[in-house]
Structures are given as C-alpha cells and as structure tokens.
Amino acid sequence: MGMSSLAEWLRERGDETLVALLRARPDLATPPPADTSVLATRVGVRSSVARACEDLDSFALSTLEALVLLDADLKPVPLEAVAGMLGGEITPQQARRAVERLRRLALTWGDDEELAISSAAREVLPNFPAGLGRRAENLTEDAAKAALADLDEEERRLVGKLAAGSPVGQTKDAAKHVTLEQATNPVQRLLAKGLLLRRDAETVELPRQLALAVRGEHPMGAVEPDEPIPDLTGSDRSTVDSTGGGEVLELLRHVEDLLNAWGEEPPDVLRSGGVGVRELRRTAKAIEVDEARLGLLVELAVAANLIANSEAAEPQWVPTYQSDTWLASPPEQRWAALAQAWLDLPRLPGLIGARDEKDRLLGPLSEDLRRPLAPKDRRRVLDYLDELPGGHGARPDDVAAVLAWRAPRRGGRLRDDLVRWILAEATALGIVALHALTSAGRVLLADGAAGAARLLADALPEPLDHVLVQADLTVVAPGRLEPDLAIEMKLVADVESAGSATVYRISDASVRRALDAGHTADDLHALFRNRSRTPIPQALTYLIDDVARRHGRLRAGTAAAFLRCDDPLLLAEIMAKPASEELELRRIAPTVLVSPLPLADVVETLRAAGFTPVAEGPDGNVLDLRESGRRVRGKSRPAAPAAIARPNAEQLAELVAQLRAGDRAGAARRGSAVSPERGRPSAEATLQLLRDAARQRRSVWLGFVDTRGVRSERVVRPVSVGGGVLQGVDTTSEELGHYPLHRIMTVAVVED
C-alpha cells in the first residue's frame, strides 16, 4: 500500500477515531493539517513515528517488529501471519489486541486481511528486529531446516549463539574465501555452505531463514504479551509513614550540617562548575555521611536555592540568605522545599561517581549530570508506586521490569538504572519507605508540596520537651526535640551519634561555648534540672561549676586586642609563655595586656595554650566570637517548564471538522474561477464571482489563509458579500462562517 492508501483509510474513519488519534499523537495537529492527505503525510514522518513508538509497550512493539519482518511496508500482510511470527503461544486475540493498539496510533492500517505500515517504521526500529538478520538469497525455509539438521556440533553451537542474540559476529575468517573442502573451522564451513553471510572482511551475519529454523515455534524469541506481575511488599500504612518520617528527619539534619559546614569553609567552584573531590571528602568526613549521600545532599541544596555560586573573583559554593529562613522553618516545610526541588530537578544525581566518555569522574553540580527529561522519569516511576494499594510496594528490580515492559524504548541504556536511582533517592527523601509510597509522597504527586507538608506534619513524631542525662556526661534525646530545646542542646553539648535517638556529649569546651553565648552557670543547671527526666549526675554539676568558675577570670578586648585580669600573677604567667611572643603581648598596667592581633586570634591562641579567656565587648559584656557562616544572595529558582498545552476535546473536534471540510473542498469539481492577478485573484473579479454565487445559490471553492498563517480549503455557500467579508455556510458543518476577503487566495465555482 502507498501513502494514498493511508489517506484513504483515514478518511473512512469516524470522527471519534480521528480525535483519539490526534490526542494520542499531538504532534500531528501542529499546525492544523489542511486535509486528510496532509495528516496522512505527517503520520508517516520518521520523527513522528519515533515519538509514537516511545509509548508502545513491549508486546505492541514486538507486533510492530513482526510487521516489519513480514515486509508490511512493501505489501499488505494478514493478521494470521503476524500472530504466527509472534510465536505459537500467542493467540489471534492477543495479536489482534496489539494490532488495534497500533491502529489507534495509525502505526498500522487496513483490515485484518491487509495490514500495512509506513516505511518510517522500519527506520525507527532496530536494524535487526527481534535479533533476526537479512534473508539469504536462494535459501528457502525448508532448505534451512534441512541444513540445520546436517550441522556438526561446533557449527550448531555457533549458529545457536548467533540465533539467540545478535545475528552479527566478528571474526577474521570472514576475509578468507575457501571451499568447503579447504575449510578448517565452523565459520569457514558455514560460509562455504552459504549458511553465513559475509558483510565485510571481519563481520558475518546469520541468515534469517536459519535463525527461524533454530527458534522453531518462537520466531521472535521470548515475546511477553502481558505486563509482568511483581511480588508486592506489604506493610501497615502507618508503619510506612513513620519510617518515611524518620528518613525525613535524618535528611533535614544532614542538610543542616552541610549548610553549617559550607558556611564556615565554603568549597571552591571548579571551572567545570562542580565541586572538587578533596572538598567533598572533607565535607563528608565532617558531617559523617558517605560521598554518595553527600552528592545527593549537595544537588538538593543547590536546587532548593539553599546554596549558590558566590560568583566572586574566586567563586565558592556558599549558603544563601534563604537558607536561614529554611533553617528557621518547621521540619515539614523544610522537607517540602527539598522534595519539590528534587521532583523538578533536571539532573541525575545517580550519575555521581560514574565516568564520562573521557574517563573523567562525574561529581556533584557537574554540567554532565544535566538531563531535561529527569523530572518526567521520576514521575513515571513514582506514578507506578501510586497505582499500588496503600502500604504496598515493589522492589526496585520488579519496578524496573514492569516499566521496561510498559515502555521499553524510554530511558535508553540507563533505563533500568534510572528506576533504581530514583527509588533510592525517593527513599532518602522519605517519599518512599519500605518500597512503598508514603502518604505524604502520594499527596506530593497529586496536589503539590503544600498539601504534602501538612500531611507529613501528622506523620512526624511529636517533638519531645525532655532529655535523659546519663552518668557518663552524655545526654540522650529519645526522639525529635522541640526547636528551642534542640538549639540549647546543640549549644551546650556536641552530637556524638544521631538517628532515631540522638546522643550528645557534654565537655569543658561545650560548656564554655554555652557560657560564651551568654548563659550563666545557673542557667545551665536550670536547663538540665527542668528538662532531664533522669537525675542530674554530680559530675555534670561539678563540670559546669568548675568551667564557670574559671570562665571570665581572664577577659580579652580590642586594642586591637587587650587582656585584663584582677590577678597580676595570672598575667605574669601568660607573659612567661611562648604564646606571649606570638601574640606580641605588651603590659600597659599591672592588670592589663594589649596585642596588635585581632581579638579572635588572641582568644584562640590563649585557649590552645591552656588558658580560658572570654571575649569582652565594648560594653564589658561577654562577646560571642563564633562564626555564623558566610551567606550570599541566592538565584531565583527557575520556573518549571510549562507543559505544552494540548488541544481539548472541543478543539480536536473542530480540527477534525476542518479536515473533513478540506477533504470536501479537495474533492469538489471546480468550474469557472477567478484569474489571479500577481499571484492573487483580482479583488473586483472575486467580489463579482462571490455575489453571483450568492444570488444563484451556488457553492464556491475557497483557498484562504487563516489567522495562524495556515492555508486551508473550504467549500462554502455564500450568503452575503460586503464590508470586506464573505458570510457563507460551510457545506460540511452547515455552520455560518466569516471569511475576510483579503485572506482569500483562490476562488472557483463548484460544479454540480
């Protein structure tokens, strides 16, 4: 069948069928085709066929391959032959179901006795559909079966290997032309028998007839007519949500640690735009995560505009001012910002640690991680989990198998890896837990981040207002702490281990840090007395009192910096230390020393020498010298690309009506026409012809350009002509239309 046959088949379809085709293949409707012939041409365009094949499932794709193998682009083939090519286990009903799917997409057309495809289908499918090579001349299927029976063991093993996979093999024996008597190995013997095809000096190909003889009742190998059924995992929905909530808290803690670490020591921006390996290892060690998780954290923080390129002369990755707002927000709001950023992220964090084609390591924030289709892939994977009942999930390998069957051409060589990466990242974000979608994850997909945050707030454990102080000067937080208590604990103690329960360690340095921030010994005693559910050990009371007694005896100020102390002997001890020379200390009074160095350096050096000075501000109060971390102005987050607006049902129906009108106009017999003047009809002659047609109630054929610049054809029955506009009834839809005269390019009377 030629292309005109496709156009004729399309004309015979009902309006509902054409509307469904345009909805399934929206590229066919842009710009609106003038008539069915134009539509048929677009249906067979290679790029359009390739896009349509992206959405085919494995069985439909195998059916299309069967049509190619049967040369349906050269001559019509019956459905029975297609079912036979698919294999003996495929029933005619299953084959008809797949053919109907292809018909709906116009990838095949014709009735069951005469199925045809366009030549573009052969071009977009693999060179060897179903792993079958070219046909060998002068080799019938019966002869191939007979030849197969006569092969020796070595020859049969070689033929079986080529028949099971790719029909092409590489061998140096392909260059040797020898007779059967001179052949010394299986390749040479098969070439001499004509049972292998020589493609070039190093390549041979197994003829299709011989491969079919080997495969027997399965000409195309294993064909799966139905979607694989995964082994579902089952958990109580509340268990899934609580597990996901735990992952959320762990994620937020790690992102907070990352912001603090890079606020104090921002890493440099590489020329390639990423982060150096050494910097990553330093950060991973500081916040106690592995490098793979750190890569995901970095990508999330930058995507959520919590970290940005400083774009200075020596650019660095620095937390943004927005990160402070994020840190002060409730946990569910912080999670929502990260989850939405990940969902819309046009990059593949899963590639971190892999190598590019030049064997260079791919790191976080590298441009090589950019993949515009990544958000669509994430949605596809999560949407499958959303299909499963609440609390039920599927393991990554099973999800990959199902999605590979649904759309085997999506994802390329990374197709299955993409599924595993996406599920691992979703689990790290608490969107997936125990292989199932959490309730917050379902709402995130359906309603967005705001609704998901509200639901997550209910799933997170209630914040605790107490801790458990241990005799070994550790403090256990058995869950998430209230925000104010969490801030106090981070100030007075250091995190020793984190998880569902956090263990803090109290030390001289941590107590001094709290005193430096303005707390008094009484404040710290009250904190532990009021917040601990366990008795306060005597060792902690002694520690706080001891550090507080020594705290502030020595005071530092700015001269650039000064030291003052009521005890002259202590100052004399300092002057006797080597540190005094390093700090360039000078006594200006029995109780005062000064230094030209910055105050922070003086305090740090004296503490390293074993003294316990505190910083003093201009008002005499304790000055907190802790760095708050650098900040830069973040970039506005780019809006997610707007989805291409697809025509609605009413617009598609109108487009089909225009197709019908174009077909009618093209089939109309044209009588007297207006002679063109400089490429367009004379205005005076056009007016006269249209007025005569209106008076005589005759239809006219119009060729005009619409407001979108698209040329169309209509058969119209003129009603009136005036004011530069023709009013006429479209003979196809019987609706009154208005046609500006300046847009009419050609006009002719339709003969009865």
Order of alpha helices (4+ residues) and beta strands (2+ residues): alpha-alpha-alpha-alpha-alpha-alpha-alpha-alpha-alpha-alpha-beta-alpha-beta-beta-alpha-beta-alpha-alpha-alpha-beta-beta-alpha-alpha-alpha-beta-alpha-alpha-beta-beta-alpha-alpha-beta-beta-alpha-beta-beta-alpha-alpha-alpha-beta-beta-alpha-alpha-beta-beta-alpha-beta-alpha-beta-beta-beta-alpha-beta-beta-beta-beta-beta
